[in-house]
Amino acid sequence: MTEIATSKVNFRDIDNILKSFDYNKSYLIAMLQKVQEVYRYLPEEAMTYIGEHVDGLSPATVYGVATFYAQFSLEPKGKYEIKVCDGTACHVRGSMPVLNAIRNKLNLKEGQTTCEGGLFSLEIVSCLGACGLAPVCVINDKVYPQMTSDAISTILDTLMKEEGVA
Amino acid sequence: MSEDKKTLIIEGKEVEFTNEPNLLEVIRKAGMNVPTLCYRPDLTSFGACRMCVVEVEYPNGRKMINSSCTMPPEAGIKVHLNTQKVRNIRKMVLELLLANHDRECTTCEKSGACELQKYAEEYGIRHVKQYAQREVMVKKDASSCALIRDNNKCILCGACVRACDEHQGLQVLGFANRGSKTVVEPMAGRDLGSSECINCGQCAAVCPTGAITINDTQLDEVWKAINNPEKKVVVQFAPSVRVAIGEMFGLDAGVNSTKKINAVLRKIGFDLVFDTNFSADLTIMEEAHEFIDRLQNGGKLPLFTSCCPGWVRFLEIQHPDMLDHLSSCKSPQGMMGAIIREYVPQNHEGFTKDNLVSVSIMPCTAKKYEAKREQFKMADGRQEIDYVLTTQELGRMIKEAGIDFKNIEGEEPDSPFGKYTGAGTIFGVSGGVAEAAARTAYEVVTGETLQNVVIDDMRGTKRVKTVELDLKGTKIKVKIVNTLREAEKCMREIKEGKADYQLLEVMACPGGCINGGGQPQSCNDSNIKELRAQGLYTDDATGEWRKSHENPEIKDLYANHLEKPNSHKAHELLHTTYVNKRTNCYISVGE
């Protein structure tokens, strides 16, 4: 565990998060959400820190909760988190071509979820509850309805231009 | 038992119940049983395996299937244990479990003792459909010197996860991932050897399959040493081994097999057989005097006992700031290891520093770890104790050697270091170390003979016991806990200044060493640990001596070699040091 000394995790930040929840283990999920807000994923050292400093928890237990819920990521996520809905409605209305367009655009290999440079990350989710707008994508909480492969490409181009990488 | 007695009907028989936590306990109390893989009386009900399902018929005629380990008993219900419907469910459960199980049974460590194997046989499972056949085998985790984990054998019953949390409060093992990808593992899939595991083996003790077993890789090495004519192999065995090993050979739990073990070990080929009870007496001599010294000269109090290697490791990792409370005495295993190295070559012809191999038989998986401690290294870099085997492994040696344990004629141990007192033998049960220390401390402090040696309040398998003693004016308070969950509470008490006791005895396993992780598996019957404890107390009551300082071999050892307890020589051989094992990840910025 020597890598911890050089890690980018600031334990003081983590501790402030724990303090805001009074070190109460009932708020573990909320704590993890806050940590993920800061780092865009859950660094192992952060989970260990929580496990060691919150009464009644251990690193293994925190890890168990973090890996149980799909909302938590153990890999760094992109600045823009793209969620493609593949619920039944979106699937039949063509979510797969949208997904493939994103993969091509971002040069994502099989199994890779975050693009080179860390600007975008891609996640397939089950029904977002907006079937009337199918197929749906969500980028950082903004909903994009009735997507096509062309439409999503345009959106990604715009975002890339804003970030100055296109 | 002040509650009203209520009744229900099991298999047509009216059964009374009072405050049983679940229907399964009522069924067992009525002398009947249902199969279960995940229910353990000492742990909370989990309802994971679904093998204990029964058909429940309510007074209004409604019938339903329920798992008896999670269902509270209800008055007036009729319970059917083995209807065709129930049997079909159990068969389906078994088939599904087996479908995803590594069924390489013949070479499995647990073969013959595996509950899954047993039920598969009892329920006549002959085919396993290709539901979700395990395709990829995962690697065994043999990184720990105490335990081996094989997740291909895991049925996710959660017994180990519960044991680690509910007994030890450590949660080293947890469930990770979800659904069909769920696994039991330490943090982030690390191996057990690099986790904060204290090697107590309680996870292995409750595992129904071969998913967590005792690391028995030293067994072959021991056979090799025995068969090597150039080696002289010396063995010691711990208090609790004598009241449990018989269970593997059809004897009742608690039957004292000391003399049989002496005989068996010689027959197996060990050259000298010593009793760890002797060094338990030696530990008392050192520890009682250390305690008195701290008491009279303002030393660090409360003094913590240091016999339990799980507890010592727990303290080194979790509370390194408390290490100065810990007695500097080595454990009985450690003391015997040092004594053997020092005096066997002097006392016995043919034994030299180089050809001597030291083996110990322990009820404990953590003793394997203890023997590897840096502090137990000799000047030449070798360990004082070469190999540690558990009670279970000794049982396997006896079987392999084809010895008829039940009928073997008992023998005496070798001398010196074979004689023991009742104080040494009760080391195996929670409260025993404190009781033994009190017997010697009383006589040392008061200079009078202690008439009534039994301290009833220190006995029993309760997790926390507090006893006040009056050493003729010197009042002391002793706290006795077993399980590290309780020990952790004591650490807090002490840090908050709320501890009013001067001696703290800790054993990591529930009930003490008699229920250690290396003992024959007994997790389905809470009575077994009581019987083993009773076996040791009987050994104490019927022995020739009951106070450590009365042991004639102990007297000789001090007279001829060690001078007096806590002498310079005694410190050199019998005392040890501890180190802070807290790793970087425990850095606290909050404090």
Contacts between the chains, C-beta under 8 A, distances in Angstrom:
chain1	res1	chain2	res2	distance
A	1	B	583	5.2
A	1	B	584	5.6
A	1	B	585	5.4
A	2	B	584	7.1
A	4	B	584	4.7
A	4	B	585	5.5
A	4	B	587	8.0
A	5	B	584	6.1
A	11	B	587	6.4
A	11	B	589	4.7
A	12	B	589	4.8
A	15	B	588	7.9
A	15	B	589	5.1
A	15	B	590	4.5
A	18	B	590	7.2
A	19	B	590	7.0
A	44	B	187	7.9
A	44	B	188	5.5
A	45	B	585	6.4
A	47	B	187	7.5
A	47	B	188	7.7
A	48	B	187	6.7
A	48	B	585	4.6
A	49	B	585	7.0
A	51	B	171	7.9
A	51	B	187	7.2
A	52	B	585	6.8
A	52	B	586	5.6
A	53	B	588	6.7
A	53	B	590	6.3
A	57	B	171	7.2
A	58	B	170	6.4
A	58	B	171	3.4
A	58	B	172	6.8
A	58	B	174	7.0
A	58	B	187	7.5
A	58	B	196	8.0
A	59	B	187	3.9
A	59	B	188	7.6
A	59	B	585	7.9
A	60	B	171	5.5
A	60	B	172	6.0
A	60	B	173	6.2
A	60	B	174	3.5
A	60	B	176	7.7
A	60	B	185	7.4
A	60	B	186	5.4
A	60	B	187	4.5
A	60	B	195	7.8
A	61	B	171	4.9
A	61	B	174	4.8
A	62	B	187	8.0
A	63	B	174	6.5
A	63	B	176	5.8
A	63	B	187	5.1
A	63	B	188	5.5
A	64	B	174	4.2
A	64	B	175	4.9
A	64	B	176	5.1
A	67	B	176	4.8
A	67	B	177	4.8
A	67	B	178	7.1
A	68	B	175	7.8
A	68	B	176	8.0
A	68	B	177	7.1
A	68	B	178	4.9
